Amino acid sequence: PVSAQNVAIGNVIGGDFSIHTWGGRLVGNFDRILYELEGMYQWGKRSSLDVSAFAVATGVGYHIPLPMNP
């Protein structure tokens, strides 16, 4: 819980924060090969501490032509 005691001993970061995130996604199909690429970057400040983080996710698949399209 957020309390003066927890903030004082460092269990909770107190103060204002300002965080921003930019990201993008690319997804498509090339001759039954499915692909996806996502990325994002996050920056800002939280209680006088700098925030800098990123994430990347990828995926590849193959579309098998079956009657029910599983």
All heavy atoms as TSV, in Angstrom:
chain	resi	resn	atom	element	x	y	z
A	1	PRO	N	N	0.821	-1.201	0.000
A	1	PRO	CA	C	0.000	0.000	0.000
A	1	PRO	C	C	0.860	1.259	0.000
A	1	PRO	O	O	1.962	1.260	0.502
A	1	PRO	CB	C	-0.821	-0.111	1.274
A	1	PRO	CG	C	-0.045	-1.034	2.149
A	1	PRO	CD	C	0.709	-1.960	1.225
A	2	VAL	N	N	0.323	2.332	-0.554
A	2	VAL	CA	C	1.026	3.606	-0.570
A	2	VAL	C	C	0.805	4.292	0.775
A	2	VAL	O	O	-0.312	4.646	1.119
A	2	VAL	CB	C	0.530	4.509	-1.722
A	2	VAL	CG1	C	1.226	5.859	-1.671
A	2	VAL	CG2	C	0.734	3.839	-3.053
A	3	SER	N	N	1.868	4.424	1.517
A	3	SER	CA	C	1.812	5.122	2.798
A	3	SER	C	C	3.114	5.899	2.954
A	3	SER	O	O	4.108	5.618	2.272
A	3	SER	CB	C	1.638	4.138	3.954
A	3	SER	OG	O	2.791	3.335	4.090
A	4	ALA	N	N	3.126	6.851	3.848
A	4	ALA	CA	C	4.334	7.649	4.071
A	4	ALA	C	C	5.497	6.765	4.513
A	4	ALA	O	O	6.648	6.976	4.120
A	4	ALA	CB	C	4.051	8.730	5.096
A	5	GLN	N	N	5.216	5.756	5.309
A	5	GLN	CA	C	6.266	4.859	5.790
A	5	GLN	C	C	6.870	4.050	4.640
A	5	GLN	O	O	8.090	3.917	4.533
A	5	GLN	CB	C	5.703	3.916	6.850
A	5	GLN	CG	C	6.757	2.978	7.428
A	5	GLN	CD	C	6.169	2.011	8.445
A	5	GLN	OE1	O	4.963	1.934	8.612
A	5	GLN	NE2	N	7.033	1.271	9.116
A	6	ASN	N	N	6.033	3.488	3.745
A	6	ASN	CA	C	6.545	2.715	2.610
A	6	ASN	C	C	7.320	3.592	1.636
A	6	ASN	O	O	8.321	3.164	1.075
A	6	ASN	CB	C	5.413	1.994	1.891
A	6	ASN	CG	C	4.998	0.725	2.594
A	6	ASN	OD1	O	5.785	0.142	3.330
A	6	ASN	ND2	N	3.774	0.305	2.384
A	7	VAL	N	N	6.862	4.827	1.422
A	7	VAL	CA	C	7.597	5.744	0.547
A	7	VAL	C	C	8.944	6.079	1.172
A	7	VAL	O	O	9.965	6.125	0.488
A	7	VAL	CB	C	6.771	7.024	0.273
A	7	VAL	CG1	C	7.606	8.059	-0.449
A	7	VAL	CG2	C	5.530	6.686	-0.538
A	8	ALA	N	N	8.982	6.294	2.481
A	8	ALA	CA	C	10.219	6.659	3.170
A	8	ALA	C	C	11.275	5.561	3.091
A	8	ALA	O	O	12.464	5.845	2.954
A	8	ALA	CB	C	9.925	6.994	4.622
A	9	ILE	N	N	10.883	4.300	3.150
A	9	ILE	CA	C	11.873	3.211	3.097
A	9	ILE	C	C	12.128	2.725	1.680
A	9	ILE	O	O	12.933	1.839	1.464
A	9	ILE	CB	C	11.458	2.035	4.013
A	9	ILE	CG1	C	10.150	1.395	3.562
A	9	ILE	CG2	C	11.403	2.454	5.452
A	9	ILE	CD1	C	9.769	0.151	4.332
A	10	GLY	N	N	11.446	3.298	0.693
A	10	GLY	CA	C	11.734	2.969	-0.698
A	10	GLY	C	C	10.902	1.859	-1.294
A	10	GLY	O	O	11.190	1.397	-2.389
A	11	ASN	N	N	9.881	1.367	-0.595
A	11	ASN	CA	C	9.026	0.316	-1.148
A	11	ASN	C	C	8.072	0.840	-2.216
A	11	ASN	O	O	7.589	0.075	-3.039
A	11	ASN	CB	C	8.204	-0.363	-0.046
A	11	ASN	CG	C	9.042	-1.303	0.780
A	11	ASN	OD1	O	10.123	-1.692	0.363
A	11	ASN	ND2	N	8.568	-1.652	1.948
A	12	VAL	N	N	7.774	2.131	-2.187
A	12	VAL	CA	C	6.857	2.738	-3.138
A	12	VAL	C	C	7.497	4.016	-3.657
A	12	VAL	O	O	8.029	4.803	-2.878
A	12	VAL	CB	C	5.497	3.077	-2.474
A	12	VAL	CG1	C	4.584	3.781	-3.457
A	12	VAL	CG2	C	4.842	1.830	-1.943
A	13	ILE	N	N	7.477	4.222	-4.958
A	13	ILE	CA	C	8.003	5.455	-5.523
A	13	ILE	C	C	6.902	6.501	-5.465
A	13	ILE	O	O	5.812	6.289	-5.991
A	13	ILE	CB	C	8.472	5.240	-6.967
A	13	ILE	CG1	C	9.628	4.242	-6.993
A	13	ILE	CG2	C	8.905	6.557	-7.588
A	13	ILE	CD1	C	10.091	3.876	-8.377
A	14	GLY	N	N	7.166	7.605	-4.833
A	14	GLY	CA	C	6.178	8.667	-4.719
A	14	GLY	C	C	6.442	9.766	-5.733
A	14	GLY	O	O	7.489	9.816	-6.372
A	15	GLY	N	N	5.504	10.656	-5.905
A	15	GLY	CA	C	5.688	11.788	-6.798
A	15	GLY	C	C	4.963	11.628	-8.112
A	15	GLY	O	O	4.318	10.617	-8.382
A	16	ASP	N	N	5.096	12.649	-8.952
A	16	ASP	CA	C	4.431	12.655	-10.256
A	16	ASP	C	C	5.192	11.805	-11.261
A	16	ASP	O	O	6.359	11.490	-11.076
A	16	ASP	CB	C	4.332	14.088	-10.781
A	16	ASP	CG	C	3.421	14.937	-9.920
A	16	ASP	OD1	O	2.540	14.368	-9.257
A	16	ASP	OD2	O	3.602	16.161	-9.919
A	17	PHE	N	N	4.497	11.487	-12.356
A	17	PHE	CA	C	5.166	10.783	-13.433
A	17	PHE	C	C	4.605	11.239	-14.771
A	17	PHE	O	O	3.483	11.725	-14.875
A	17	PHE	CB	C	5.040	9.260	-13.284
A	17	PHE	CG	C	3.642	8.737	-13.470
A	17	PHE	CD1	C	3.207	8.319	-14.715
A	17	PHE	CD2	C	2.774	8.646	-12.399
A	17	PHE	CE1	C	1.927	7.829	-14.880
A	17	PHE	CE2	C	1.495	8.161	-12.557
A	17	PHE	CZ	C	1.071	7.752	-13.792
A	18	SER	N	N	5.435	11.093	-15.782
A	18	SER	CA	C	5.054	11.409	-17.157
A	18	SER	C	C	5.755	10.410	-18.058
A	18	SER	O	O	6.984	10.427	-18.182
A	18	SER	CB	C	5.480	12.836	-17.512
A	18	SER	OG	O	5.192	13.105	-18.861
A	19	ILE	N	N	4.980	9.512	-18.653
A	19	ILE	CA	C	5.537	8.444	-19.470
A	19	ILE	C	C	4.883	8.483	-20.846
A	19	ILE	O	O	3.672	8.655	-20.967
A	19	ILE	CB	C	5.326	7.066	-18.800
A	19	ILE	CG1	C	6.066	7.021	-17.467
A	19	ILE	CG2	C	5.791	5.939	-19.702
A	19	ILE	CD1	C	5.860	5.763	-16.683
A	20	HIS	N	N	5.691	8.308	-21.903
A	20	HIS	CA	C	5.217	8.335	-23.286
A	20	HIS	C	C	5.634	7.039	-23.982
A	20	HIS	O	O	6.697	6.493	-23.689
A	20	HIS	CB	C	5.813	9.518	-24.035
A	20	HIS	CG	C	5.691	10.811	-23.296
A	20	HIS	ND1	N	4.531	11.540	-23.281
A	20	HIS	CD2	C	6.576	11.469	-22.518
A	20	HIS	CE1	C	4.704	12.612	-22.538
A	20	HIS	NE2	N	5.942	12.589	-22.064
A	21	THR	N	N	4.810	6.578	-24.909
A	21	THR	CA	C	5.103	5.353	-25.648
A	21	THR	C	C	4.825	5.562	-27.131
A	21	THR	O	O	3.772	6.075	-27.500
A	21	THR	CB	C	4.245	4.174	-25.144
A	21	THR	OG1	O	4.422	4.034	-23.740
A	21	THR	CG2	C	4.617	2.877	-25.834
A	22	TRP	N	N	5.771	5.177	-27.967
A	22	TRP	CA	C	5.598	5.150	-29.428
A	22	TRP	C	C	5.796	3.716	-29.884
A	22	TRP	O	O	6.664	3.008	-29.373
A	22	TRP	CB	C	6.662	6.013	-30.120
A	22	TRP	CG	C	6.338	7.456	-30.125
A	22	TRP	CD1	C	6.569	8.336	-29.121
A	22	TRP	CD2	C	5.721	8.190	-31.169
A	22	TRP	NE1	N	6.142	9.580	-29.487
A	22	TRP	CE2	C	5.611	9.519	-30.744
A	22	TRP	CE3	C	5.244	7.866	-32.431
A	22	TRP	CZ2	C	5.055	10.513	-31.524
A	22	TRP	CZ3	C	4.699	8.856	-33.209
A	22	TRP	CH2	C	4.599	10.151	-32.757
A	23	GLY	N	N	4.992	3.294	-30.864
A	23	GLY	CA	C	5.139	1.934	-31.350
A	23	GLY	C	C	4.566	1.771	-32.736
A	23	GLY	O	O	3.940	2.678	-33.288
A	24	GLY	N	N	4.803	0.603	-33.297
A	24	GLY	CA	C	4.293	0.306	-34.627
A	24	GLY	C	C	4.153	-1.188	-34.828
A	24	GLY	O	O	4.714	-1.999	-34.069
A	25	ARG	N	N	3.398	-1.541	-35.856
A	25	ARG	CA	C	3.151	-2.953	-36.153
A	25	ARG	C	C	3.135	-3.148	-37.667
A	25	ARG	O	O	2.523	-2.367	-38.398
A	25	ARG	CB	C	1.812	-3.380	-35.565
A	25	ARG	CG	C	1.457	-4.821	-35.826
A	25	ARG	CD	C	0.141	-5.167	-35.134
A	25	ARG	NE	N	-0.152	-6.566	-35.306
A	25	ARG	CZ	C	-1.321	-7.043	-35.653
A	25	ARG	NH1	N	-2.342	-6.228	-35.840
A	25	ARG	NH2	N	-1.515	-8.327	-35.788
A	26	LEU	N	N	3.793	-4.192	-38.126
A	26	LEU	CA	C	3.803	-4.575	-39.531
A	26	LEU	C	C	3.309	-6.015	-39.603
A	26	LEU	O	O	3.861	-6.899	-38.944
A	26	LEU	CB	C	5.217	-4.466	-40.104
A	26	LEU	CG	C	5.421	-4.887	-41.542
A	26	LEU	CD1	C	4.652	-3.955	-42.479
A	26	LEU	CD2	C	6.887	-4.910	-41.882
A	27	VAL	N	N	2.248	-6.252	-40.382
A	27	VAL	CA	C	1.679	-7.592	-40.487
A	27	VAL	C	C	1.292	-7.832	-41.943
A	27	VAL	O	O	0.897	-6.905	-42.651
A	27	VAL	CB	C	0.460	-7.759	-39.545
A	27	VAL	CG1	C	-0.648	-6.803	-39.883
A	27	VAL	CG2	C	-0.053	-9.180	-39.539
A	28	GLY	N	N	1.452	-9.080	-42.403
A	28	GLY	CA	C	1.109	-9.351	-43.789
A	28	GLY	C	C	1.153	-10.824	-44.144
A	28	GLY	O	O	1.357	-11.696	-43.297
A	29	ASN	N	N	0.967	-11.075	-45.448
A	29	ASN	CA	C	0.889	-12.420	-45.994
A	29	ASN	C	C	1.634	-12.407	-47.323
A	29	ASN	O	O	1.338	-11.606	-48.200
A	29	ASN	CB	C	-0.582	-12.784	-46.195
A	29	ASN	CG	C	-0.780	-14.157	-46.771
A	29	ASN	OD1	O	0.158	-14.830	-47.166
A	29	ASN	ND2	N	-2.031	-14.569	-46.837
A	30	PHE	N	N	2.614	-13.286	-47.476
A	30	PHE	CA	C	3.367	-13.395	-48.717
A	30	PHE	C	C	3.365	-14.851	-49.156
A	30	PHE	O	O	4.064	-15.688	-48.574
A	30	PHE	CB	C	4.804	-12.892	-48.520
A	30	PHE	CG	C	5.647	-12.985	-49.740
A	30	PHE	CD1	C	5.470	-12.095	-50.790
A	30	PHE	CD2	C	6.603	-13.968	-49.856
A	30	PHE	CE1	C	6.241	-12.182	-51.925
A	30	PHE	CE2	C	7.385	-14.069	-50.989
A	30	PHE	CZ	C	7.208	-13.171	-52.027
A	31	ASP	N	N	2.531	-15.168	-50.145
A	31	ASP	CA	C	2.458	-16.527	-50.700
A	31	ASP	C	C	2.257	-17.575	-49.599
A	31	ASP	O	O	3.023	-18.524	-49.474
A	31	ASP	CB	C	3.706	-16.822	-51.525
A	31	ASP	CG	C	3.522	-18.028	-52.433
A	31	ASP	OD1	O	2.369	-18.327	-52.813
A	31	ASP	OD2	O	4.537	-18.681	-52.753
A	32	ARG	N	N	1.214	-17.371	-48.768
A	32	ARG	CA	C	0.816	-18.240	-47.649
A	32	ARG	C	C	1.750	-18.184	-46.450
A	32	ARG	O	O	1.560	-18.908	-45.477
A	32	ARG	CB	C	0.642	-19.685	-48.098
A	32	ARG	CG	C	-0.494	-19.888	-49.037
A	32	ARG	CD	C	-0.775	-21.363	-49.187
A	32	ARG	NE	N	-1.781	-21.542	-50.211
A	32	ARG	CZ	C	-1.854	-22.581	-51.000
A	32	ARG	NH1	N	-0.995	-23.555	-50.861
A	32	ARG	NH2	N	-2.795	-22.673	-51.899
A	33	ILE	N	N	2.780	-17.395	-46.483
A	33	ILE	CA	C	3.646	-17.213	-45.317
A	33	ILE	C	C	3.165	-15.953	-44.603
A	33	ILE	O	O	3.141	-14.876	-45.177
A	33	ILE	CB	C	5.124	-17.090	-45.716
A	33	ILE	CG1	C	5.580	-18.387	-46.372
A	33	ILE	CG2	C	5.973	-16.776	-44.491
A	33	ILE	CD1	C	6.983	-18.360	-46.897
A	34	LEU	N	N	2.766	-16.124	-43.346
A	34	LEU	CA	C	2.244	-15.025	-42.544
A	34	LEU	C	C	3.376	-14.455	-41.693
A	34	LEU	O	O	4.195	-15.203	-41.168
A	34	LEU	CB	C	1.123	-15.528	-41.639
A	34	LEU	CG	C	0.050	-16.383	-42.327
A	34	LEU	CD1	C	-0.865	-17.015	-41.292
A	34	LEU	CD2	C	-0.728	-15.559	-43.307
A	35	TYR	N	N	3.418	-13.134	-41.546
A	35	TYR	CA	C	4.464	-12.525	-40.740
A	35	TYR	C	C	3.906	-11.355	-39.933
A	35	TYR	O	O	2.896	-10.759	-40.287
A	35	TYR	CB	C	5.633	-12.051	-41.605
A	35	TYR	CG	C	5.247	-11.033	-42.640
A	35	TYR	CD1	C	5.260	-9.675	-42.343
A	35	TYR	CD2	C	4.880	-11.426	-43.919
A	35	TYR	CE1	C	4.900	-8.735	-43.290
A	35	TYR	CE2	C	4.517	-10.495	-44.870
A	35	TYR	CZ	C	4.534	-9.149	-44.557
A	35	TYR	OH	O	4.179	-8.224	-45.494
A	36	GLU	N	N	4.589	-11.065	-38.837
A	36	GLU	CA	C	4.201	-9.956	-37.961
A	36	GLU	C	C	5.452	-9.450	-37.235
A	36	GLU	O	O	6.284	-10.229	-36.792
A	36	GLU	CB	C	3.175	-10.435	-36.941
A	36	GLU	CG	C	2.768	-9.379	-35.965
A	36	GLU	CD	C	1.776	-9.891	-34.936
A	36	GLU	OE1	O	1.585	-11.119	-34.833
A	36	GLU	OE2	O	1.207	-9.059	-34.238
A	37	LEU	N	N	5.559	-8.132	-37.137
A	37	LEU	CA	C	6.643	-7.491	-36.410
A	37	LEU	C	C	6.070	-6.301	-35.660
A	37	LEU	O	O	5.395	-5.461	-36.241
A	37	LEU	CB	C	7.744	-7.030	-37.373
A	37	LEU	CG	C	8.861	-6.188	-36.781
A	37	LEU	CD1	C	9.670	-7.013	-35.788
A	37	LEU	CD2	C	9.750	-5.651	-37.878
A	38	GLU	N	N	6.292	-6.260	-34.357
A	38	GLU	CA	C	5.822	-5.157	-33.516
A	38	GLU	C	C	6.994	-4.615	-32.717
A	38	GLU	O	O	7.869	-5.362	-32.308
A	38	GLU	CB	C	4.765	-5.633	-32.516
A	38	GLU	CG	C	3.505	-6.147	-33.130
A	38	GLU	CD	C	2.504	-6.576	-32.072
A	38	GLU	OE1	O	2.188	-5.747	-31.198
A	38	GLU	OE2	O	2.072	-7.728	-32.128
A	39	GLY	N	N	6.984	-3.320	-32.494
A	39	GLY	CA	C	8.018	-2.706	-31.673
A	39	GLY	C	C	7.479	-1.468	-30.983
A	39	GLY	O	O	6.561	-0.812	-31.482
A	40	MET	N	N	8.029	-1.166	-29.820
A	40	MET	CA	C	7.629	0.038	-29.105
A	40	MET	C	C	8.787	0.536	-28.243
A	40	MET	O	O	9.668	-0.234	-27.865
A	40	MET	CB	C	6.398	-0.214	-28.250
A	40	MET	CG	C	6.598	-1.172	-27.111
A	40	MET	SD	S	5.072	-1.622	-26.317
A	40	MET	CE	C	4.592	-2.976	-27.371
A	41	TYR	N	N	8.750	1.845	-27.977
A	41	TYR	CA	C	9.737	2.474	-27.111
A	41	TYR	C	C	9.002	3.367	-26.121
A	41	TYR	O	O	8.061	4.070	-26.489
A	41	TYR	CB	C	10.734	3.298	-27.928
A	41	TYR	CG	C	11.744	4.001	-27.061
A	41	TYR	CD1	C	12.708	3.278	-26.377
A	41	TYR	CD2	C	11.725	5.368	-26.909
A	41	TYR	CE1	C	13.627	3.912	-25.558
A	41	TYR	CE2	C	12.640	6.018	-26.096
A	41	TYR	CZ	C	13.591	5.281	-25.429
A	41	TYR	OH	O	14.496	5.905	-24.619
A	42	GLN	N	N	9.434	3.332	-24.883
A	42	GLN	CA	C	8.783	4.098	-23.823
A	42	GLN	C	C	9.837	4.941	-23.107
A	42	GLN	O	O	10.928	4.462	-22.815
A	42	GLN	CB	C	8.126	3.138	-22.832
A	42	GLN	CG	C	7.253	3.788	-21.798
A	42	GLN	CD	C	6.536	2.738	-20.967
A	42	GLN	OE1	O	7.172	2.038	-20.184
A	42	GLN	NE2	N	5.239	2.628	-21.148
A	43	TRP	N	N	9.491	6.205	-22.828
A	43	TRP	CA	C	10.410	7.104	-22.142
A	43	TRP	C	C	9.638	8.065	-21.255
A	43	TRP	O	O	8.445	8.235	-21.408
A	43	TRP	CB	C	11.262	7.881	-23.144
A	43	TRP	CG	C	10.524	8.964	-23.856
A	43	TRP	CD1	C	10.515	10.291	-23.539
A	43	TRP	CD2	C	9.659	8.835	-24.989
A	43	TRP	NE1	N	9.706	10.985	-24.405
A	43	TRP	CE2	C	9.164	10.107	-25.306
A	43	TRP	CE3	C	9.240	7.756	-25.764
A	43	TRP	CZ2	C	8.286	10.337	-26.353
A	43	TRP	CZ3	C	8.372	7.989	-26.811
A	43	TRP	CH2	C	7.914	9.262	-27.095
A	44	GLY	N	N	10.344	8.677	-20.332
A	44	GLY	CA	C	9.730	9.668	-19.461
A	44	GLY	C	C	10.404	9.717	-18.105
A	44	GLY	O	O	11.553	9.326	-17.953
A	45	LYS	N	N	9.664	10.199	-17.128
A	45	LYS	CA	C	10.164	10.321	-15.760
A	45	LYS	C	C	9.111	9.819	-14.789
A	45	LYS	O	O	7.926	9.969	-15.022
A	45	LYS	CB	C	10.491	11.774	-15.430
A	45	LYS	CG	C	11.747	12.286	-16.075
A	45	LYS	CD	C	12.224	13.514	-15.332
A	45	LYS	CE	C	13.584	13.927	-15.814
A	45	LYS	NZ	N	14.646	13.107	-15.279
A	46	ARG	N	N	9.581	9.228	-13.710
A	46	ARG	CA	C	8.707	8.839	-12.613
A	46	ARG	C	C	9.407	9.194	-11.315
A	46	ARG	O	O	10.435	8.593	-10.985
A	46	ARG	CB	C	8.399	7.349	-12.663
A	46	ARG	CG	C	7.543	6.937	-11.498
A	46	ARG	CD	C	6.952	5.587	-11.653
A	46	ARG	NE	N	6.176	5.320	-10.448
A	46	ARG	CZ	C	5.340	4.337	-10.335
A	46	ARG	NH1	N	5.144	3.539	-11.342
A	46	ARG	NH2	N	4.688	4.154	-9.228
A	47	SER	N	N	8.870	10.170	-10.622
A	47	SER	CA	C	9.415	10.612	-9.344
A	47	SER	C	C	10.918	10.896	-9.438
A	47	SER	O	O	11.712	10.334	-8.705
A	47	SER	CB	C	9.129	9.566	-8.278
A	47	SER	OG	O	9.529	10.037	-7.015
A	48	SER	N	N	11.316	11.712	-10.373
A	48	SER	CA	C	12.698	12.142	-10.631
A	48	SER	C	C	13.608	11.020	-11.152
A	48	SER	O	O	14.803	11.200	-11.273
A	48	SER	CB	C	13.337	12.791	-9.398
A	48	SER	OG	O	13.717	11.822	-8.449
A	49	LEU	N	N	13.069	9.853	-11.453
A	49	LEU	CA	C	13.842	8.767	-12.054
A	49	LEU	C	C	13.515	8.682	-13.538
A	49	LEU	O	O	12.360	8.806	-13.939
A	49	LEU	CB	C	13.507	7.436	-11.382
A	49	LEU	CG	C	13.807	7.327	-9.896
A	49	LEU	CD1	C	13.286	6.004	-9.358
A	49	LEU	CD2	C	15.291	7.457	-9.644
A	50	ASP	N	N	14.528	8.477	-14.380
A	50	ASP	CA	C	14.306	8.356	-15.818
A	50	ASP	C	C	13.734	6.979	-16.152
A	50	ASP	O	O	14.122	5.971	-15.569
A	50	ASP	CB	C	15.608	8.540	-16.590
A	50	ASP	CG	C	16.106	9.969	-16.557
A	50	ASP	OD1	O	15.256	10.864	-16.442
A	50	ASP	OD2	O	17.325	10.177	-16.649
A	51	VAL	N	N	12.823	6.969	-17.108
A	51	VAL	CA	C	12.243	5.729	-17.616
A	51	VAL	C	C	12.667	5.586	-19.072
A	51	VAL	O	O	12.510	6.506	-19.870
A	51	VAL	CB	C	10.700	5.748	-17.520
A	51	VAL	CG1	C	10.108	4.532	-18.198
A	51	VAL	CG2	C	10.258	5.833	-16.080
A	52	SER	N	N	13.217	4.437	-19.444
A	52	SER	CA	C	13.590	4.134	-20.814
A	52	SER	C	C	13.433	2.626	-21.003
A	52	SER	O	O	14.116	1.842	-20.346
A	52	SER	CB	C	15.029	4.556	-21.085
A	52	SER	OG	O	15.386	4.256	-22.413
A	53	ALA	N	N	12.513	2.227	-21.884
A	53	ALA	CA	C	12.249	0.802	-22.077
A	53	ALA	C	C	11.836	0.556	-23.524
A	53	ALA	O	O	11.354	1.455	-24.199
A	53	ALA	CB	C	11.148	0.343	-21.136
A	54	PHE	N	N	12.026	-0.663	-23.997
A	54	PHE	CA	C	11.572	-1.022	-25.331
A	54	PHE	C	C	11.127	-2.476	-25.348
A	54	PHE	O	O	11.473	-3.258	-24.469
A	54	PHE	CB	C	12.666	-0.785	-26.383
A	54	PHE	CG	C	13.808	-1.761	-26.317
A	54	PHE	CD1	C	13.792	-2.907	-27.095
A	54	PHE	CD2	C	14.884	-1.535	-25.487
A	54	PHE	CE1	C	14.842	-3.809	-27.045
A	54	PHE	CE2	C	15.933	-2.427	-25.426
A	54	PHE	CZ	C	15.915	-3.565	-26.213
A	55	ALA	N	N	10.356	-2.821	-26.383
A	55	ALA	CA	C	9.901	-4.198	-26.566
A	55	ALA	C	C	9.790	-4.490	-28.057
A	55	ALA	O	O	9.476	-3.599	-28.848
A	55	ALA	CB	C	8.558	-4.419	-25.894
A	56	VAL	N	N	10.066	-5.721	-28.435
A	56	VAL	CA	C	9.950	-6.175	-29.810
A	56	VAL	C	C	9.302	-7.563	-29.790
A	56	VAL	O	O	9.643	-8.390	-28.951
A	56	VAL	CB	C	11.329	-6.265	-30.502
A	56	VAL	CG1	C	11.214	-6.834	-31.891
A	56	VAL	CG2	C	12.005	-4.909	-30.535
A	57	ALA	N	N	8.361	-7.786	-30.702
A	57	ALA	CA	C	7.730	-9.099	-30.831
A	57	ALA	C	C	7.635	-9.456	-32.308
A	57	ALA	O	O	7.353	-8.593	-33.144
A	57	ALA	CB	C	6.343	-9.086	-30.206
A	58	THR	N	N	7.890	-10.708	-32.638
A	58	THR	CA	C	7.813	-11.164	-34.023
A	58	THR	C	C	7.019	-12.468	-34.086
A	58	THR	O	O	6.883	-13.177	-33.094
A	58	THR	CB	C	9.216	-11.422	-34.610
A	58	THR	OG1	O	9.849	-12.459	-33.872
A	58	THR	CG2	C	10.060	-10.173	-34.574
A	59	GLY	N	N	6.531	-12.764	-35.259
A	59	GLY	CA	C	5.818	-14.012	-35.471
A	59	GLY	C	C	5.838	-14.399	-36.944
A	59	GLY	O	O	5.797	-13.532	-37.821
A	60	VAL	N	N	5.930	-15.690	-37.207
A	60	VAL	CA	C	5.914	-16.222	-38.571
A	60	VAL	C	C	5.037	-17.465	-38.571
A	60	VAL	O	O	5.053	-18.246	-37.624
A	60	VAL	CB	C	7.339	-16.590	-39.055
A	60	VAL	CG1	C	7.301	-17.213	-40.442
A	60	VAL	CG2	C	8.246	-15.383	-39.043
A	61	GLY	N	N	4.262	-17.641	-39.636
A	61	GLY	CA	C	3.405	-18.811	-39.750
A	61	GLY	C	C	3.181	-19.178	-41.195
A	61	GLY	O	O	3.622	-18.485	-42.112
A	62	TYR	N	N	2.473	-20.279	-41.402
A	62	TYR	CA	C	2.169	-20.751	-42.748
A	62	TYR	C	C	0.692	-21.102	-42.821
A	62	TYR	O	O	0.168	-21.799	-41.944
A	62	TYR	CB	C	3.023	-21.975	-43.095
A	62	TYR	CG	C	2.808	-22.460	-44.509
A	62	TYR	CD1	C	3.367	-21.776	-45.573
A	62	TYR	CD2	C	2.041	-23.573	-44.772
A	62	TYR	CE1	C	3.168	-22.207	-46.878
A	62	TYR	CE2	C	1.836	-24.014	-46.062
A	62	TYR	CZ	C	2.397	-23.324	-47.109
A	62	TYR	OH	O	2.195	-23.746	-48.392
A	63	HIS	N	N	0.015	-20.620	-43.836
A	63	HIS	CA	C	-1.404	-20.897	-44.037
A	63	HIS	C	C	-1.547	-22.185	-44.847
A	63	HIS	O	O	-1.154	-22.254	-46.004
A	63	HIS	CB	C	-2.066	-19.737	-44.780
A	63	HIS	CG	C	-3.494	-19.992	-45.110
A	63	HIS	ND1	N	-4.497	-19.853	-44.180
A	63	HIS	CD2	C	-4.092	-20.395	-46.255
A	63	HIS	CE1	C	-5.648	-20.145	-44.745
A	63	HIS	NE2	N	-5.421	-20.484	-46.006
A	64	ILE	N	N	-2.100	-23.230	-44.216
A	64	ILE	CA	C	-2.333	-24.509	-44.879
A	64	ILE	C	C	-3.732	-24.465	-45.478
A	64	ILE	O	O	-4.720	-24.255	-44.761
A	64	ILE	CB	C	-2.208	-25.685	-43.886
A	64	ILE	CG1	C	-0.808	-25.694	-43.274
A	64	ILE	CG2	C	-2.506	-26.997	-44.569
A	64	ILE	CD1	C	-0.637	-26.672	-42.146
A	65	PRO	N	N	-3.873	-24.648	-46.770
A	65	PRO	CA	C	-5.183	-24.574	-47.411
A	65	PRO	C	C	-6.044	-25.809	-47.120
A	65	PRO	O	O	-5.974	-26.816	-47.832
A	65	PRO	CB	C	-4.862	-24.456	-48.902
A	65	PRO	CG	C	-3.529	-25.101	-49.047
A	65	PRO	CD	C	-2.804	-24.875	-47.759
A	66	LEU	N	N	-6.840	-25.751	-46.063
A	66	LEU	CA	C	-7.757	-26.820	-45.686
A	66	LEU	C	C	-9.181	-26.293	-45.764
A	66	LEU	O	O	-9.410	-25.089	-45.665
A	66	LEU	CB	C	-7.449	-27.321	-44.283
A	66	LEU	CG	C	-6.090	-27.995	-44.085
A	66	LEU	CD1	C	-5.841	-28.320	-42.624
A	66	LEU	CD2	C	-5.992	-29.264	-44.909
A	67	PRO	N	N	-10.166	-27.181	-45.895
A	67	PRO	CA	C	-11.553	-26.725	-46.056
A	67	PRO	C	C	-12.079	-25.866	-44.898
A	67	PRO	O	O	-12.792	-24.904	-45.123
A	67	PRO	CB	C	-12.335	-28.029	-46.154
A	67	PRO	CG	C	-11.373	-29.077	-46.516
A	67	PRO	CD	C	-10.041	-28.620	-46.025
A	68	MET	N	N	-11.719	-26.156	-43.658
A	68	MET	CA	C	-12.259	-25.434	-42.513
A	68	MET	C	C	-11.363	-24.263	-42.086
A	68	MET	O	O	-11.690	-23.543	-41.181
A	68	MET	CB	C	-12.460	-26.375	-41.332
A	68	MET	CG	C	-13.480	-27.462	-41.589
A	68	MET	SD	S	-15.144	-26.856	-41.588
A	68	MET	CE	C	-15.398	-26.546	-39.876
A	69	ASN	N	N	-10.199	-24.094	-42.677
A	69	ASN	CA	C	-9.252	-23.018	-42.356
A	69	ASN	C	C	-8.957	-22.972	-40.863
A	69	ASN	O	O	-9.312	-22.018	-40.177
A	69	ASN	CB	C	-9.786	-21.680	-42.848
A	69	ASN	CG	C	-8.703	-20.621	-42.858
A	69	ASN	OD1	O	-7.533	-20.946	-42.785
A	69	ASN	ND2	N	-9.102	-19.379	-42.953
A	70	PRO	N	N	-8.272	-23.987	-40.302
A	70	PRO	CA	C	-8.002	-24.025	-38.866
A	70	PRO	C	C	-7.018	-22.945	-38.448
A	70	PRO	O	O	-6.239	-22.472	-39.220
A	70	PRO	CB	C	-7.408	-25.408	-38.657
A	70	PRO	CG	C	-6.837	-25.811	-39.969
A	70	PRO	CD	C	-7.689	-25.125	-41.002
